């Protein structure tokens, strides 16, 4: 993991001290609410439906055991509102038929940030000091700036990796932090990087997506796509460069963002994202970026050209950890024996364990998707447990995934059974990774002031209906994503099945989309799903999803090599109509029954 320098540590601590001063001046009336609002937002403090929400940056998803313990402490000691605030929130939820308002939890997002939903602003400066003690902060997790840079959770350990993207992500983090030219962009700006052949970072859905590759000469560079995004207008990024030499990446990003800063719309926030500019201008935007890039390199001397020495310096923080030497054993035979004796362990090996660059190691996903716990939520006790697991089994490191789970990237093959037993006892070993219940969901209307509908009750209803692992295995790999509003924090556009909460005359309804993809190997090229018809009520959604899945099981090819045909492959082969008809038929039956 990257180790903060003394400059980094001093900077983060001074930022926390600055925020404490701003908070105290606001509390004493020396700063107005209008003056304080942008200051708190610049440090990740929002005010949501019921209480403040803190968003903590987790650059490229990496967390140390020490950081996990501080997050656990914040959840345990600070994620609790004043009694009257919670009572008002509970009363409001009760009118909607639910009281899903857990406290003492953290929430992992699709961009690997961590959020807390109940911390009172009066305690916010204490929390920032705690975060700074382990080199964490909320800088640029809000606002019209370059946000937290996300990455493949298997960076540096995946067998299909061409080059480790983390050093580049860290250099960009340092470069973009409080960059004066990019602090007030037309709208927020998100970058994702992957260095593997499989895109596990959904790069084409980002404002800038970077994919490390090698050209025919073996030289390292980036495929650069620009203008991806979800929201009201889902757009897949446009490739501006099929190959850009690695040392020019920051000069090129500067050109991309400068042109956006110059021409991006500021009169309408719904049309202010770079995707709108790229879509509207097309080749003209690409030409302007290339002209700006030439100006930066030829006239300005390429001030941000990466030196190999600098890349080596940062890369030195990402070397594999030293693992204690052990007597060699036949891991394959031992694992096979344990799998025969423990069928649930065998399922877990198949679903939650991936191969590693080092043949003696494995990549393990801890599933946080279980009944009565919202996708992405982690309790204080669970965070402490993962810290312990990371120290015991993964060189003190864990990573947040795009799908709202946690990964242990340095697990010895001969430790897998012991890890499984410990995780199982804590409820974190469900063998459901990439299956239906491993769904993505935003906090939705239970917490977010922007949401039109609640995501969590829908996720719970589906999780409750599909608890049988045999049934989940039979359905196979499928991405189900739920968003509470068109801002798409649950990435519904990229789900094989997407569910979007909408408001109809003050009531919660849900659109269903089919055929979306985030660009991963199981999904094919990134693309948005298509709406299959009128909206469904919350009560109708589980029946509609069940009808869609039943149709898939009826239509799939049972022996498509190398295995049974997946949901997305069947959908692409037969088209939307049978699934649309099944979902609408389920709605009609529900109406007759009602």
N, C-alpha and C positions, 0 to 999 in steps of 0.2 A: 504493500500500500504506500501511497505517496505520504511522505513525512513533511509536515509544514516546517518551513524555515523560521528562524527567529523573526524575520520581517513579517511572515504570514501570521504568526502567533500574535505579535504586537499589534498588527493591523486589526485582526478580529477582536481582540480585547479592547482596543481603543474605540472601535465601532460600537461595542456593547456599552462602554462608558458614555459615549456620545448619546446613545439612545436613552440611557438612564437620565441624562440631563434634559433631553427633550421631553421625556415622560413627566419629570418633576415640574418642568415649566408649564406643561399642559395642565397638570393637576392643580397647580397654584393659580391658574388663570392668566399666566403670562403669555401662553400660546393659545390662540383660538382653535376651535375644532377644525376649521378649514386649513389652518397652518399646520396642525399636527397630523392631519390625515395623510398627506404625501410622505411625511417623515416615517410614520409607522409602516406604511405600505412598502417603503424602500427597505424595511427590515423584516418583511414577511408577515406583518400583522394586519389582518382583515377584520371587519366586523360583519358577521354573518347573520342568519335568520334569528338565532337566539342569543348568541354570545360571540366573543372574539374567536378568530381562528388563526393559528400560527402555522405558517408553512416554512419548514426547515429544508435547506438545500442539502442534497446528498449527491455531490458531483460524481458522475458516471456510476452511481449506485453503490459505492464501496462504504462499508461500515466496519469499524473495529469493535472488538468486544467492549472496550472502554466507552466508546460512543453509544453502543447499545445500552449499556448500563445507565448512562446519563439520560438517554431517551426514556428508559424505564422509570427512572427517578422522577422525571418531569411528569410522566403519565400518572404516577402514583401520588405525588405530592401536590401537583399544580393543576391537573386536568379535572377540576371540579368547580362548578360555578357556585356563586352565592345561592343560598336556598331559595330566595324569591325568584331568581332568574330561572332556576331549574323548574320550579313549580309552574311558572307561566308557560315554559316550553312543554312540560308534561301535559298541562291542561289543553294546550293547542293540539298536541299530538293525539290526545284521547278523543277529541272531536273527529279525528280522521280514522279512528279505530285502531290506533297503535300507540305504544309508548316506547318505541325503540330509540332510546336516548342514552346509550351507555357512556359512563364516565371512566376516567383512568385508563384511557385507550390512546394509542397512536394509530394513524391511518397511513398506509403506504399508497402512493398514487402511481398512475401509469407512467409518469416521467421520473420515477424513483425518488421523489421528494417524500418527506414525512410531515403529516399535518396533525395538529391537536385542535379539538373543537370547543373546549370549555375553559381555557385559561383566562382568568380575569385580567384586564389590562393593568390593574393595580399591581399585579405580580409579574408583569411582563419583563421588566428589567432584570429581576432575579433570574428568570428563565434564560435571558440572553447571556448573563454571566455564566450560568451553568454550561450552556452550549459552547461558549468561548473557551471554557476550561478544557474541552476536548476538540478544539479546532473546528467548531460548527457554528452556523449562523443562518440568517434568513435573507442575506443580501441577494438582491436580484431574483427573488422568488415571486416578485410582483412587479407591476409597472411596465411601461413601454420601453423595454430594454432587452438585451440578450439574456435570456433566462438560463437556469441550470442546464448544463450540457449533459445529455444522456448517452448511454452506451449499451452495448451488448453485455448482459450479465455474465457471460462466459468469456469475456475479454481476457486474453493472456493464458487461458487454460483450454480452449476449445480445439479439438483435433483439426477442424476445418478452417482454422485461422491462418490468414496470409500474413498479417502483421498485427501487433497489439495496438489497439486504438487509444488506450488509456493515456500514454504520454502526450499524444496530440490533444486529447480532451483536457488534460491538466494544463498544458501550455495555453490553450484557448481560454480556460477558466481564468488564468492569471491575466491574460491580455484583455479580456472583456470586462473584468470586474471594475466597475465604476469608470469605464471608458467614457470620457467626456463627450465624444462625438456621437456615441450610441446610447446615451442615457435618456433621450427623449425622442424615441422613434415614433412613427405614426401609430404603431401598435406593438404588442409583445412579439418576441422573436425567439424561436426555438431551434436548436441545433441537435442533431443526433449523429453518432458515428458508429460504424461497425468495421471490423477488420476480417470478418469471416465470409465464407462463400454463402452461408445462409444468413439472411437478414433477420436477426432477432431483436433489432432496435427500431423497427418500423420506420426506417430512414425516409422513405418516399412520402410519408405523411407529415414531414417536418418542413419548416420554413427553409432550412438548409439540411439536406441529407448527404452525408459523406460516407463513401464506401471505399476502403482501402483495397487496392489490387496491384497486380504487376503487369506491365506491358510485355510485348513479345521479346523485348530485350532484357527482361527480368528486372526492370527498374520499378521502384515503388512509387505509387501515386494515388490520387483520389479520383473516383467518379463523383462528380458534384451535381446534385439535383437541387433545384430551388423552386419554392412556391407551392409546397405541399401543405395541406391543412384540412381540418375537419370543420366543425361549426356549421353555420347556415349554408355554406357553399363548400361541399367536400371536393377537394382537388388533389390529384396526385402530382408530385413534384415534376418539373420539367428538367431534363438533363441538359446542363449548360456545358459541361466538359466531360467527355468520356474518360479522359486521362489528364490529370493535372499533376505535375511533379510535386512530391510531398513537401518540399521546402518552400513552395509558393502558396501554400494553402491559406495562410493568414492574409497575405496580400490580396488574394482572390476574394476571400470573405469580406475584406474591407471594401473592395469594389462592389460586391453584391449589396452590402448594407448601405454604402454611400448612395448608390443609385436609388435604392428604396427610400432612404431618408430624404432624398431630393424630390422624388416624384410621388411617393406614396400618399394616399388620400388622408387628410386630417379633418375633413368636414363631416365624415360619417364613419363611426367606429365599426359598423358592420361591413364596410368596404375598405377598411384601412390595412388589413393584413397584406403581406407581400404577395400572397397567392392571387389576390384580385389584380394587383399591378401586373404580375407576370401573365395572367390570363388575358388581361385587356390589351397589353402592349405586344405580347408575343415576341417576334424576332427583334423588334425595336428595343425591347428591354435587354435581350441577350447582347445585342450589338453595343448598347450603352455600357453594359458591364465590361465587355471586352475592351472598349475604349478606355474606360476608367482604370482597368487593370494595367493596360499598357502605360498609361500616364503614371501610375504608381511605381511600376517597375523601371520604366525608361527615364522618366523625368525626375521622379522623386528618389530613385535609387533603390527601390524595393526595401523600404525601411523595416518591414516585418518578415523579410526572408529568413527562414529558419536555418540556423547554423547546425551542422551535424554535432558539434560539441554541446550545444544546448539541448538537442534531442537526447544525446547520450546522458547528459547530466540528469534530466528528468526521468529518463528510462531506468536509471539506476535505482529509482525508488520502486520499480515494478518488477524486480527480479523475483523468481520463485523463492518462497521462504525456506529457511533451513529446517528440515524435518529430522527428528531424532532417528538415528540408524536402528533398524530392527533386523532380526534374523529373517532371511528370506523364507517364504512359505508358498505353497501352491494356492494362490488366492482363488483361482477359478474352481478348483476342486472343493475348497472349503465353502465357498459361496453356494455352489451347487448343492452341497450337503445340507447347508442351513435352509436353502430354499425348499428342498424336499420336505424337511421337517416342519417348516413354517410357511404354509401357502400364502399368508398375508405378506410375509417378507418377500416371497417370490413376486407377488404383484407389485410391491413397492420398488423392487429392483428394476422391474420392467418399466414402470411409469415415472419414478422420481429420481432415478440414477442415470447419469449420462457418462459417456467415456471422456477421458481426460488426455491432454497431450502426453502426460507422464503415464505409462501403462500401469504403474503401481497405484495411481490415484484415481479418484472419481469426483464428479460434480453432482452434488445432492441438492434437490429442491425440497424445502420444508413447506408443506402445504398449509396455508392459513385459511383455506376454504372449508368450513365445516358448518354444520347446522347450528343456528342461533348465534352465528358470528358473521357480521357483514364482511364481504370481500374486501381485503386490504387492511382490516382492523387487526391490531395486536394489543393484547393487554399488557400491563406493566409486568406481570409475572411471566408472560410469554417472552417478552423482550429480555428479561433477565435470564430465562432459560436458554434462549438463543445465544446470548453472550457466553454462557457456560459451555454450550455445545461448540461454539466457534473456538473457544480456547482449548477445549479438550480434543476436538476432531479436525479443526480447519485453520490451524496456525493463527487463531485470533481474528479471523476475517469472515464476514458475511456480506452478501450483496442483495440489494433490492432488485426485483425483476420487473420488467414491463407489465407482467401479468399479476402484480401485487402479491407475490410470494417472496420468500427469502431463499437464497442459495448459499450453500457452504462449498467453496471452490477448491479446497485442498484436503479432501477426505481420503485417507488410506483405504484401499480395498479391504484389507483385513480388519478395518474398524467398522465396516458397514453394518454388521449385525448389531454390534453394541450401540451404534448411533440409532439404528432403527428402533431398538428396544426402548431407549430413552425418549426418543421423539414420539413413539407410539403411546407411552405412558402419559405424555403431556398433550396428546391429541393433535400432534403436528405431523403425523405420518400417514395421512390418508393417501391411498394410492390412486389419486384422481387427476394428476397433472396432465393437462391437455384434454381432459374429458369434460363432459358437460358442466359438472359442478365446479370446475376450476374456472369459473366465470369472472369477468371483469365488471366492476360496478363502481360508480361514483357515489359519494354520500347522498346526493339527491336532495329532495325536499325535506328530509328529516333535519338537515343542517344548513344547506346552502340557500342563500337569499335569492339566487338567480334561478333556482330550479322551478319548473312547472309541475313536477310530480315527483313522487318518492321512488327511488331505485331499490332501496334495501328490502321493503316488504315483498317486492316482486322476486328479488334474488332469493329471499328466504322461502317463498312458496315453491319456487322451482327446485331449490336444494332439498326441501322436504319431500317433494314428489319423487326425486331421483336419488334415493339413498342406497339402492341395491348396486353393489359394485359389479355384479355379473351383468346387470342391465346396462350400466354405464360402459362396460367393456364392449358389449355387443353394439351399442350405438357408435362407439369408437371416437376418434379424435374430432373435436368440434370446438370452435371458438364462439362463445356466447357473451356478448357485451351489452351492458345496460347503462344508459345515460338518463339523467333526470331532466335534461333540457337540451336545447339545440347547440349549446356550447360544447357538447360532446366530450366532457371529461371522462366518461366511461367508454369512449372510442366505439360507440355503437356502429358508426359507419364501416369500420373494418371487421366487424364480426361476421362469421358465417351466418349467424343469426344475430341481428341487432334489435334492441328494444329501446325506443325513445319515448320518454315521458312528454306529453303535450297537455296544454290546458284547453278545455272546451267548456265555455260558460262557467268557469270556476270549479270544474271537476277534473279529476285526474284521468287521463286516457293515455294509451300507448300505441305508437306505430311500430310495426314489425318490418324489418328489412331482411333480405336474404342475399347471400352471395358476396358479402364483403370480404376483404383480405388485407392483412397487414404486411404482406410481402414475404412471409416465412415460407419454409420449404413445404409445409403441409397445406398451404393456402394458394400458392401460385403468386403471380404478379399482384402488387397492391392495387386495390380497386374498391370503390364504395358499393355497399349493398343497395338493393332496389326495394322500395316500399311495395308491399304486396296487397295493400288495400286499405279500407277505412280503419280507423283506430279501434282498439279493443279496450274494454274496461279492465281494471286491475284483476277482477275476478275471472275474466275471460282469458287472460294471458296464458296461464298454465295449460289450459285446455287447447289453446291454439298452438302452443309449442309442442304439446304431446301429439297433436294431429300432424304437425309438420314432420316430427321424428318418426311417427308410424308410417307416414307416406314414404319417407326415405327407406325405412327397413323393408317396405314392400317392393320398392323400385330398384334398390341397389343390386349390383352384380355380386353374387356371393363369393366368387373366386377370381376377382380381378387381381392379377399378379402385382406385388408379391403377397397381397392379403386382400381381405374383403374391401370393396369399393367404399371410400369415405363419403361422408355427407357432402362435402364441397364438390367432390368429383361427380357424384350422382346429380347434384343440382346443376352443374355445368353441362352435363350430358343431356338431361331431359328438359331443362328449362324451369322457369318459375311456376308455370300454370298449375301443375298438379299440387304443388305445395300451397299455392294461393287458394285453390279450391278447397283443400282440406282444412285450412285455417278458417276460412269463411263458413264452411259447413259446421265446424265446431262452434262458432259464434251463433249460428242459427239454432243449433240444438240447445245451446244455453238459454237463448231467448225464449224458446218454446217451453223449456223446463221452468224458467222463471215465471 
